[in-house]
Amino acid sequence: MVGYTKRAVALSTAVLFASTAVSFADAPADLVAAAKKEGTLTTIALPHDWCAYGDVIAGFKAKYGIEVNELNPDAGSGDEIEAIKANKDNKGPQAPDVIDVGFAFGPSAKKDGLTQPYKVSTWDSIPDNVKDAEGHWYGDYYGVLSFQVNTDIVKEVPKDWADLLKPEYANAVALAGDPRASNQAILAVGAAGVSTGGTYGAAAGEAGLKYFADLNKAGNFVPVIGKSGTLAQGATPIIINWDYNALSGRDTLKGNPPVEVVVPASGVVAGVYVQAISAYAPHPNAAKLWMEYLYSDEGQLTWLKGYCHPIRFNDLAKNNKIPKDLLDKLPPAAAYEKAIFPTLDEQAAAKEVITKGWDKIVGANVK
């Protein structure tokens, strides 16, 4: 792998924990000691109000006494990758140890030799389809497409995609983006297709276009990009939205109007982010300890407080690890058991069909 082999050799001799199999169960005291000796962890692109990252960072610092150097909280996934590339030979404060990026960036970063493998002690409870088998990247949290419903206007709350086609939802249903360009909206169209029996990919894309054509012909689809403002005003009383955006939007509106967030009974499609450790991390042991913290029950539940479903959610729910007051703020845990995580190839196939076919088949100019 270009750019990785030479660095891997250096790490294997210079860094205490080069093995992919190291976990808290093997040598927690040694890992903590090695991380404390490094003294600092450098993160990038972690806004404090995103997935409760402010609390996550504070919890890590309090537990281990390690300083966290936070680079550019508002950076995007591409910026994170560029920061690794730009600091390959730099051990200073501008070199990130860890990244939190969109799904597509994990495999490409590995391919470019920018990550190093590490498997946390809770590795087995991370679904196989959202982690690299060698431990180079691994899903951290996700959202699912949900219905964000203004219940002042919508008295009979829809429970599934098929419900949205009913006449009582005339001029009510909107997407949270333009499906010719927005990844969230494209995934929503694909999710509708999955609900009618299509497998995620080209088949779901075609089925989703037919679904939205029917929704549009029924007079139920509103070709406006749905936001909290349009939801509250009644212009788009039902928005197909990421659950974490819908839940935080609900809280922001503070009951004016009241909002219900529903995970549909079928076609539950998830969008996931992934973690990775830089192959050039100046503080590799602090980075590994950070991953152990993120994937511990404590770290996972802190993300959930920010309405980002941790990747180990089903495992935590099954083992009754989620506090009742937190569960009460969320759609039922059982709704997430059906979540599917489309692969990059499946997403690309669906996107090709949806973006090219929307105007001809659905004919709604979303803006």
C-alpha positions in Angstrom: 0.0 0.0 0.0 1.6 3.2 -1.2 2.7 5.5 1.6 2.0 3.0 4.4 4.6 0.2 4.4 7.5 2.4 5.4 5.5 4.0 8.2 4.2 0.7 9.4 7.7 -0.6 9.8 8.6 2.4 11.8 5.5 2.1 14.0 6.2 -1.6 14.7 9.5 -0.8 16.3 8.9 2.6 17.8 5.3 2.4 19.1 4.2 0.3 22.1 1.0 -1.1 20.6 1.3 -1.9 16.9 -0.8 -5.0 17.0 -4.3 -4.8 15.6 -5.6 -7.1 18.4 -4.7 -5.0 21.4 -7.7 -4.2 23.6 -8.4 -3.0 27.1 -8.9 -6.7 28.0 -5.2 -7.4 27.1 -3.3 -4.5 28.7 -5.4 -1.6 29.8 -2.8 -0.3 32.3 0.0 -0.4 29.8 -2.1 1.5 27.2 -3.2 4.1 29.6 0.4 4.6 30.9 1.7 4.9 27.3 -1.0 7.4 26.4 -0.4 9.5 29.5 3.3 9.5 28.7 2.4 11.1 25.3 0.2 13.5 27.2 -1.9 14.9 24.3 -4.4 13.8 21.7 -5.0 15.9 18.6 -8.5 15.8 17.1 -10.0 17.6 14.1 -13.5 18.5 12.9 -15.3 17.8 16.2 -17.9 20.6 16.9 -19.0 20.5 20.5 -22.7 20.6 19.5 -22.4 17.7 17.1 -23.3 14.3 18.6 -22.5 15.8 22.1 -18.8 15.9 21.2 -18.2 18.6 23.8 -19.2 16.1 26.5 -17.3 13.3 24.9 -14.1 15.3 24.9 -14.6 16.5 28.5 -15.3 12.9 29.6 -12.1 11.6 28.0 -10.0 14.4 29.6 -11.5 13.9 33.0 -11.0 10.1 32.9 -7.4 10.0 31.7 -6.0 13.5 32.3 -4.8 13.8 28.7 -4.9 17.1 27.0 -7.0 17.4 23.8 -5.7 19.7 21.1 -8.7 20.5 18.9 -8.1 21.5 15.3 -10.7 23.3 13.1 -14.0 22.1 14.6 -15.8 23.1 11.4 -13.7 21.2 9.0 -15.3 18.6 6.6 -14.2 15.1 5.9 -12.1 16.1 3.0 -10.3 18.7 5.1 -9.5 16.0 7.7 -7.9 13.8 5.0 -5.9 16.7 3.7 -4.6 17.5 7.2 -3.1 14.0 7.5 -1.5 14.4 4.0 -0.1 17.8 4.8 1.5 16.7 8.1 3.0 13.4 7.3 6.4 14.6 8.4 5.2 16.9 11.1 5.0 15.8 14.7 3.7 19.2 15.8 0.2 20.4 16.9 -1.2 20.6 13.4 -1.0 16.9 12.8 -4.2 15.1 13.7 -4.0 11.8 15.5 -7.6 10.7 14.7 -10.3 11.5 12.2 -14.1 11.2 12.2 -15.2 11.1 8.5 -18.1 10.2 6.2 -18.3 6.5 5.3 -16.7 6.9 1.8 -13.6 8.5 3.3 -12.6 5.4 5.4 -11.8 3.0 2.6 -10.2 5.7 0.5 -8.0 6.8 3.4 -6.9 3.2 3.9 -6.2 2.8 0.2 -4.0 5.9 0.3 -2.0 4.6 3.2 -3.2 7.3 5.6 -4.6 5.1 8.4 -3.2 2.5 10.8 -5.1 -0.5 12.1 -6.4 -0.9 15.6 -9.2 -3.0 17.0 -11.0 -1.8 20.2 -12.0 -4.3 22.9 -15.6 -4.0 21.9 -14.8 -4.8 18.2 -17.1 -7.8 17.9 -20.2 -5.7 18.7 -19.5 -3.4 15.7 -21.5 -4.7 12.7 -19.2 -6.3 10.1 -20.5 -4.3 7.2 -19.4 -1.0 8.7 -15.9 -1.8 9.7 -12.7 -2.7 7.9 -11.7 -6.3 8.6 -8.1 -5.2 9.3 -9.2 -2.5 11.7 -8.2 0.6 9.6 -11.6 2.2 10.0 -14.8 1.5 11.8 -18.3 2.9 12.1 -18.9 5.2 15.1 -22.4 6.5 14.9 -25.2 6.8 12.4 -28.6 8.3 11.7 -31.6 6.8 10.0 -34.1 8.4 7.7 -37.2 9.3 9.8 -40.4 11.3 9.5 -40.4 14.6 11.4 -44.0 15.4 11.9 -45.8 18.6 13.0 -48.6 17.1 15.1 -50.4 20.4 15.4 -51.3 19.9 11.7 -50.9 16.1 11.2 -53.3 14.4 13.6 -52.8 10.8 12.3 -49.0 10.3 12.4 -47.7 8.1 9.6 -45.9 5.0 10.6 -44.5 3.8 7.3 -43.7 4.9 3.8 -46.9 3.5 2.4 -48.9 5.7 4.8 -47.5 8.9 3.1 -49.4 8.0 0.0 -52.8 8.3 1.7 -55.0 11.3 0.8 -54.9 12.8 4.4 -51.3 13.8 3.7 -52.1 16.0 0.8 -49.5 18.8 0.3 -47.7 17.6 3.4 -44.5 15.6 2.6 -41.1 17.1 1.9 -37.5 16.0 1.6 -34.7 17.7 3.5 -32.8 18.3 0.3 -32.9 18.2 -3.5 -32.6 14.5 -4.6 -30.7 15.6 -7.7 -27.8 16.8 -5.5 -28.3 16.1 -1.7 -26.9 12.8 -0.4 -29.5 12.8 2.4 -32.4 13.2 -0.1 -30.9 10.6 -2.5 -30.8 8.1 0.4 -34.4 9.0 1.3 -35.5 8.1 -2.2 -33.6 4.9 -2.0 -35.1 4.1 1.4 -38.6 4.5 0.0 -37.6 2.1 -2.7 -36.4 -0.5 -0.1 -39.8 -0.2 1.6 -41.5 -1.3 -1.6 -39.2 -4.4 -1.9 -36.2 -3.1 -3.8 -32.7 -4.1 -2.7 -30.6 -1.0 -2.0 -28.7 -0.1 -5.1 -30.1 0.5 -8.6 -33.3 -1.5 -7.9 -34.1 0.6 -4.8 -33.3 3.7 -6.9 -35.8 2.8 -9.6 -38.4 1.7 -7.0 -37.9 4.9 -5.0 -38.4 7.1 -8.1 -41.7 5.3 -8.8 -42.7 5.8 -5.2 -42.0 9.6 -5.4 -43.7 9.8 -8.8 -46.8 8.3 -7.1 -46.5 10.6 -4.1 -46.2 13.6 -6.5 -49.2 12.5 -8.6 -51.3 12.1 -5.4 -50.6 15.7 -4.6 -48.9 14.8 -1.3 -45.3 15.8 -2.2 -44.2 19.3 -1.6 -41.2 20.4 -3.8 -39.7 22.5 -1.1 -36.5 21.7 0.9 -37.9 21.0 4.4 -36.4 22.7 7.4 -37.5 23.4 11.0 -39.0 26.8 9.9 -41.1 25.3 7.1 -42.2 22.5 9.4 -43.3 24.9 12.1 -45.1 27.2 9.7 -47.0 24.3 8.2 -45.6 24.6 4.7 -43.9 21.1 5.1 -45.6 19.5 8.1 -43.9 16.1 7.4 -40.2 16.1 6.5 -38.1 13.0 5.7 -35.0 13.8 7.7 -32.1 12.2 9.5 -33.4 11.3 12.9 -30.7 13.2 14.8 -31.6 16.4 12.9 -35.3 15.7 13.5 -34.8 15.1 17.2 -32.6 18.1 17.8 -35.1 20.2 15.7 -37.9 18.9 17.9 -36.0 20.1 21.0 -35.2 23.5 19.5 -38.9 24.1 18.8 -39.7 23.3 22.4 -43.3 22.1 21.8 -44.2 25.1 19.5 -45.4 23.3 17.5 -45.2 19.7 19.0 -43.2 17.4 16.9 -43.1 13.6 16.7 -40.2 11.7 15.2 -41.0 8.4 13.6 -38.6 5.7 12.3 -40.6 4.0 9.5 -41.6 0.4 9.9 -39.8 -0.6 6.7 -37.1 0.9 4.5 -34.9 1.9 7.5 -31.8 3.2 5.9 -28.8 4.4 7.9 -26.0 6.9 7.0 -22.8 6.2 9.0 -19.6 8.0 10.0 -16.3 6.2 10.7 -13.3 6.7 12.9 -9.7 6.0 12.0 -6.2 6.6 13.5 -3.7 8.5 11.3 -0.8 6.4 10.0 1.3 9.4 11.0 -0.3 10.0 14.4 2.2 11.9 16.7 0.4 10.3 19.7 -0.6 6.8 18.6 -1.2 5.4 22.1 -3.4 8.4 23.0 -5.3 7.8 19.8 -5.9 4.1 20.7 -7.0 5.1 24.2 -9.4 7.6 22.6 -10.9 4.8 20.4 -11.3 2.6 23.5 -13.1 5.4 25.2 -15.4 6.2 22.2 -16.4 2.5 21.8 -16.9 1.9 25.5 -20.4 2.0 26.9 -19.7 5.5 28.3 -18.5 7.0 25.1 -21.3 5.4 23.0 -24.0 6.6 25.4 -22.6 10.1 25.3 -23.0 10.2 21.5 -26.6 9.0 22.0 -27.3 12.0 24.3 -26.5 14.1 21.2 -29.0 12.0 19.2 -26.4 10.3 17.1 -27.0 6.5 17.3 -23.8 4.9 18.4 -22.7 2.0 16.2 -23.1 -0.4 19.2 -26.7 0.8 19.8 -28.4 -2.6 19.3 -25.8 -4.3 21.6 -26.4 -1.7 24.3 -30.1 -1.9 24.0 -30.1 -5.7 24.1 -28.0 -5.6 27.3 -30.2 -2.9 28.9 -27.3 -0.4 29.1 -29.3 2.6 27.9 -30.9 4.7 30.7 -34.7 4.9 30.5 -34.7 8.8 30.4 -32.5 8.7 27.3 -34.6 6.0 25.6 -37.7 8.0 26.3 -36.4 10.9 24.2 -35.9 8.5 21.2 -38.0 6.5 18.8 -38.4 2.9 20.1 -35.1 0.9 20.1 -36.7 -1.9 18.2 -37.2 0.4 15.2 -33.4 0.5 14.7 -32.9 -3.2 14.6 -34.0 -3.2 11.0 -31.5 -0.5 9.9 -29.5 -1.3 6.8 -26.2 0.2 6.0 -25.8 0.5 2.2 -22.3 -0.2 0.9 -20.5 2.5 -1.1 -21.2 0.6 -4.3 -24.9 0.3 -3.5 -25.0 4.0 -2.7 -23.3 4.8 -6.0 -25.6 2.6 -8.0 -28.7 4.2 -6.4 -27.4 7.7 -6.8 -26.8 7.2 -10.5 -30.4 6.1 -11.1 -32.0 8.7 -8.8 -30.1 11.8 -9.9 -30.5 11.0 -13.6 -34.1 9.8 -13.4 -35.7 12.3 -11.0 -36.7 15.0 -13.5 -38.1 12.6 -16.1 -39.9 10.2 -13.7 -40.9 12.4 -10.8 -40.9 15.8 -12.4 -40.8 17.9 -9.2 -38.3 20.8 -9.1 -37.3 20.7 -5.4 -35.8 23.9 -4.2 
